[in-house]
Amino acid sequence: MKIKWDAFVAKLGDRPNLQSTLSNVPELKENFQLEIEIENSLQEDLISNIKPELLTWLRLELKNSLIQLNTVFAENSKGRVIYTDAEKFDELMKKNASLALLRQKFNLDFGH
């Protein structure tokens, strides 16, 4: 399922917001229910717009007409406010670990 999901996301190269939203592979629940975590209503709207196409594609590729996709809002710990560039970078790295490689490869720093 992950391979097929990633293949669909790769086809969305001209739509970076949607590609980013779908970068998290959904969790497979009972009865072929896929559950993807989202952070806000904008992401929910993006998924709603592409959902029929995505489900059709997954059902055909995985040969399973029972597949459903549900969105759930991620529980964010809003207790701590992020201020510094380093803290912002650490939060972004949680979402995309490849940023550390880019930072190292291009010798990037936060310009103190």
C-alpha positions in Angstrom: 0.0 0.0 0.0 2.8 2.4 0.9 4.4 1.9 -2.6 1.2 2.7 -4.4 0.5 5.7 -2.1 3.9 7.1 -2.7 3.5 6.5 -6.5 0.3 8.6 -6.5 1.9 11.4 -4.4 4.9 11.5 -6.8 2.4 12.2 -9.7 1.4 15.4 -7.9 4.7 17.2 -8.6 2.9 20.3 -9.9 0.9 20.6 -6.7 3.4 20.9 -3.8 0.8 21.8 -1.1 -1.2 18.6 -1.9 2.0 16.6 -2.2 3.2 17.8 1.2 -0.2 17.1 2.8 -0.2 13.5 1.4 3.5 12.9 2.3 2.4 11.0 5.4 1.3 7.5 4.5 -2.1 6.7 6.1 -2.5 4.1 8.7 -4.4 1.0 7.7 -7.3 0.3 10.1 -9.9 -2.4 10.2 -12.1 -3.1 7.1 -9.6 -1.5 4.7 -10.1 2.0 6.3 -7.1 4.3 5.6 -6.6 7.0 8.2 -4.4 10.0 7.4 -3.4 12.6 10.0 -3.8 16.2 9.0 -3.1 19.4 10.9 -5.7 21.9 9.7 -8.8 22.4 7.7 -6.9 23.6 4.6 -5.3 20.2 4.4 -8.7 18.6 4.8 -10.0 20.7 1.9 -7.0 19.7 -0.3 -7.7 16.0 0.4 -11.4 16.3 -0.2 -10.8 17.7 -3.6 -8.5 14.9 -4.7 -10.2 12.1 -2.7 -12.3 10.6 -5.5 -9.3 10.4 -7.8 -7.1 9.0 -5.1 -9.6 6.4 -4.0 -10.2 5.2 -7.5 -6.5 4.9 -8.2 -5.8 3.0 -5.0 -8.8 0.7 -5.5 -7.6 -0.2 -9.0 -3.9 -0.5 -8.1 -4.6 -2.6 -5.0 -7.5 -4.5 -6.5 -9.7 -3.7 -3.5 -13.0 -1.8 -3.9 -13.5 -1.6 -0.2 -10.8 0.9 0.5 -11.9 4.1 2.2 -10.0 7.2 3.3 -10.6 9.1 6.4 -8.9 12.2 7.8 -8.2 12.8 11.5 -6.7 15.9 13.1 -3.3 15.3 14.7 -3.0 16.2 18.3 -0.6 19.1 18.5 1.0 20.1 21.7 0.3 23.8 21.7 1.9 24.3 25.1 5.2 25.7 23.8 5.6 28.5 21.4 8.5 28.2 18.9 10.5 31.4 18.5 14.1 30.8 17.4 15.2 29.7 13.9 16.8 26.5 15.4 13.5 25.6 17.1 11.6 26.2 13.8 14.1 24.0 11.9 13.8 21.2 14.5 10.0 21.2 14.1 10.3 21.1 10.3 12.8 18.3 10.6 10.2 16.3 12.4 8.0 16.5 9.3 10.8 16.0 6.8 14.1 14.4 8.0 15.7 15.2 4.6 16.2 18.8 5.7 19.1 17.8 7.9 20.9 16.3 4.9 20.3 19.5 2.8 21.5 21.7 5.7 24.7 19.6 5.9 25.2 19.3 2.2 25.0 23.0 1.5 26.7 24.0 4.8 23.7 26.1 5.9 23.6 27.9 9.2 21.2 30.3 11.0 23.5 33.3 10.7 23.9 34.3 14.3 
